[in-house]
């Protein structure tokens, strides 16, 4: 029989070993190609999400999770699309914990994202965070908040376009997180879309808190703090061309 001293000695050792194993968790999965195929690991899901593929003349997309260490995930998406001017896919990492809370209860959303993209020919797409809110937990979408880190010959949804067909921002020169952003706003036919685009991009290494984007909309655009954050994703919207997005490190949490 173990003495009381031995038992007390083993308890922190076992606890430490368990915590150590959790922090060193890694994961690699097989590539996914299906329209709505997904993989769940840790606090995230990787979604292939070829929601607009029917608008393409031809094309495909493959996504693969390459590692998970604690709350930092790495993944890669290769896509090629031809035909049409609308978005074909949004391969992304979705946060599965901490969502469905009211905006007023959220204090911060710390994140980091290290990524690179290689492409062939002219590419139309973007790299962005994509957040959705609802009047109820898990309810229908009311507002979409996009935070673009890169704009590859694409453009945000807007209620106003100039003579050249380019989206016109509703506010310019917004300072958040050490960068300057222009804000665009318009409806996609289902919900209102607010898109923050950096005045100098792309931003391939981003680290900070993205909740100030939401709080700015609460303070200045009438977004209601009683709404619920129902979705928090980061990924690449692909419209046309051929490219590979490689994320070497991505993390997001809600406090």
C-alpha positions in Angstrom: 0.0 0.0 0.0 1.3 3.5 -0.9 1.9 5.9 1.9 0.1 9.2 2.1 3.3 10.9 1.2 3.7 8.8 -2.0 0.2 9.4 -3.1 0.6 13.2 -2.6 3.8 13.0 -4.6 2.1 11.1 -7.5 -0.9 13.4 -7.9 0.9 16.4 -9.3 3.1 14.1 -11.4 0.1 12.5 -13.1 -1.6 15.8 -13.5 1.5 17.3 -15.1 1.9 14.4 -17.5 -1.7 14.7 -18.6 -1.4 18.4 -19.2 1.9 17.9 -21.1 0.3 15.3 -23.4 -2.6 17.7 -24.2 -0.3 20.6 -25.0 1.7 18.5 -27.5 -1.2 17.1 -29.4 -0.6 16.9 -33.1 -2.9 15.7 -35.9 -2.6 15.1 -39.6 -5.6 14.0 -41.7 -6.2 12.8 -45.2 -7.2 15.4 -47.8 -10.9 16.2 -48.1 -12.5 17.1 -51.4 -16.3 16.8 -51.0 -18.5 19.8 -51.2 -19.3 20.0 -47.5 -16.8 17.5 -46.2 -15.2 18.4 -42.9 -12.7 17.3 -40.2 -13.0 18.0 -36.5 -10.0 18.2 -34.3 -9.4 19.9 -30.9 -11.5 23.0 -30.7 -11.7 23.4 -34.4 -13.4 22.0 -37.6 -11.8 22.3 -41.0 -14.6 22.9 -43.6 -14.0 22.4 -47.3 -17.3 24.3 -48.1 -17.6 24.4 -51.8 -20.9 26.3 -51.4 -20.8 28.0 -54.8 -19.3 25.3 -57.0 -22.4 25.0 -59.2 -21.5 28.5 -60.5 -18.2 27.2 -61.9 -17.6 25.9 -65.4 -15.1 23.5 -63.9 -12.9 23.2 -60.9 -12.1 21.5 -57.6 -10.7 22.1 -54.1 -8.7 20.0 -51.7 -8.1 20.8 -48.0 -5.9 19.1 -45.5 -5.2 19.6 -41.8 -1.4 19.3 -41.3 -0.9 19.7 -37.6 -2.5 20.7 -34.3 -0.5 21.7 -31.2 -2.5 22.9 -28.3 -4.8 25.6 -29.8 -2.6 26.3 -32.8 -3.6 24.6 -36.1 -2.0 24.3 -39.5 -3.7 23.5 -42.7 -3.5 23.8 -46.5 -6.0 24.3 -49.3 -5.4 23.9 -53.0 -8.1 25.2 -55.4 -8.7 25.8 -59.1 -11.9 27.3 -60.5 -13.0 28.6 -63.9 -16.2 30.3 -65.0 -18.4 32.9 -63.4 -17.6 35.9 -61.2 -19.1 34.7 -57.9 -17.4 32.9 -55.0 -17.1 29.2 -55.5 -15.7 28.0 -52.1 -14.7 29.1 -48.6 -12.2 26.6 -47.2 -11.9 27.5 -43.5 -11.1 26.7 -39.9 -14.1 27.1 -37.7 -14.0 27.6 -34.0 -16.3 25.2 -32.2 -16.0 26.4 -28.6 -17.1 29.6 -27.0 -19.7 30.5 -29.7 -23.4 31.2 -29.2 -22.7 33.8 -26.5 -24.1 37.4 -26.6 -21.7 40.0 -27.9 -22.1 41.9 -24.7 -20.6 39.0 -22.8 -17.5 38.7 -25.0 -14.4 40.7 -23.8 -11.8 39.6 -26.4 -11.1 37.3 -29.3 -7.4 36.8 -29.4 -6.0 35.3 -32.6 -2.9 34.8 -34.7 -2.6 33.7 -38.3 0.6 33.0 -40.3 -0.1 32.1 -44.0 1.3 32.3 -47.5 -0.3 31.8 -50.9 1.2 30.5 -54.2 -0.8 30.9 -57.4 -0.7 30.4 -61.1 -1.9 33.1 -63.5 -4.6 35.6 -62.4 -6.3 34.7 -59.2 -9.6 36.2 -57.8 -10.2 35.6 -54.1 -9.5 36.7 -50.6 -8.2 35.6 -47.2 -10.4 36.6 -44.3 -12.0 36.0 -41.0 -15.7 35.5 -41.3 -18.0 36.0 -38.3 -21.8 35.7 -38.1 -24.3 37.0 -35.5 -27.9 36.2 -34.8 -30.8 37.5 -32.7 -30.8 34.1 -30.9 -28.2 31.5 -30.0 -27.9 29.3 -33.1 -30.5 31.3 -34.9 -30.8 32.8 -38.4 -28.0 35.0 -39.5 -28.5 38.8 -39.1 -25.0 40.3 -39.6 -21.8 39.0 -41.2 -18.5 40.6 -40.2 -15.5 40.0 -42.5 -12.0 41.0 -41.7 -9.9 40.7 -44.9 -6.2 40.1 -44.6 -5.8 39.9 -48.4 -7.7 41.0 -51.5 -6.6 39.2 -54.7 -8.4 41.0 -57.5 -11.7 40.6 -55.7 -14.0 43.0 -53.9 -16.4 43.1 -50.9 -20.1 43.3 -51.0 -21.2 46.9 -51.0 -24.4 49.0 -51.3 -22.6 51.5 -53.4 -20.3 51.0 -56.5 -18.5 53.6 -58.6 -18.7 54.1 -62.3 -15.9 51.5 -62.8 -17.9 48.9 -60.8 -15.7 49.1 -57.7 -17.1 48.9 -54.2 -17.2 52.2 -52.3 -16.4 52.2 -48.6 -18.9 53.7 -46.1 -16.0 54.7 -43.7 -12.3 55.0 -44.4 -9.2 55.2 -42.2 -10.4 53.1 -39.2 -7.5 52.2 -36.9 -7.8 48.8 -35.2 -5.0 46.5 -34.1 -2.2 48.5 -35.5 -3.6 48.6 -39.0 -5.8 51.0 -41.0 -9.0 49.7 -42.5 -11.8 50.8 -44.8 -15.3 49.5 -44.1 -17.7 48.3 -46.7 -21.4 47.5 -46.1 -24.1 45.8 -48.1 -26.6 43.0 -48.2 -26.0 39.6 -49.7 -29.7 38.9 -49.9 -29.8 37.0 -46.7 -28.0 39.2 -44.1 -26.1 42.4 -43.8 -22.4 42.1 -44.6 -19.7 44.4 -43.0 -16.3 44.0 -44.5 -13.1 45.5 -43.1 -10.3 45.7 -45.7 -6.8 46.8 -44.9 -5.5 49.9 -46.7 -2.1 48.2 -47.0 -2.2 44.5 -47.6 -1.9 41.6 -47.8 -1.3 40.9 -44.1 0.4 37.5 -44.0 1.3 37.6 -40.3 -1.6 38.8 -38.1 -1.7 38.7 -34.4 -4.1 40.6 -32.1 -7.7 40.8 -30.9 -10.5 40.8 -33.5 -13.3 41.7 -31.1 -12.6 45.4 -31.5 -14.0 45.1 -35.0 -17.3 44.0 -33.6 -17.3 46.6 -30.9 -16.6 49.3 -33.5 -19.7 48.2 -35.3 -21.7 48.2 -32.1 -20.6 51.7 -31.3 -20.8 53.2 -34.9 -23.1 51.1 -37.1 -25.9 50.1 -34.8 -25.1 46.4 -34.4 -26.9 45.3 -31.3 -24.7 44.0 -28.4 -27.6 41.6 -27.5 -26.9 39.6 -30.7 -25.2 36.3 -30.4 -21.9 35.3 -32.1 -22.9 32.1 -33.9 -19.9 31.5 -36.2 -16.2 32.3 -36.1 -14.1 31.2 -39.1 -11.0 32.0 -40.9 -10.2 31.0 -44.5 -10.0 31.7 -48.2 -12.9 32.7 -50.5 -12.0 31.4 -54.0 -13.6 32.8 -57.1 -11.4 31.9 -60.1 -7.8 30.9 -60.9 -5.5 28.4 -59.2 -3.9 28.8 -55.9 -2.6 27.0 -52.7 -3.1 28.7 -49.3 -0.8 27.4 -46.7 -1.4 28.3 -43.1 1.5 27.4 -40.9 -0.1 28.6 -37.7 -3.6 29.7 -36.8 -5.4 30.2 -33.5 -8.6 31.8 -32.3 -10.4 31.9 -29.0 -13.3 33.7 -27.4 -13.1 35.2 -23.9 
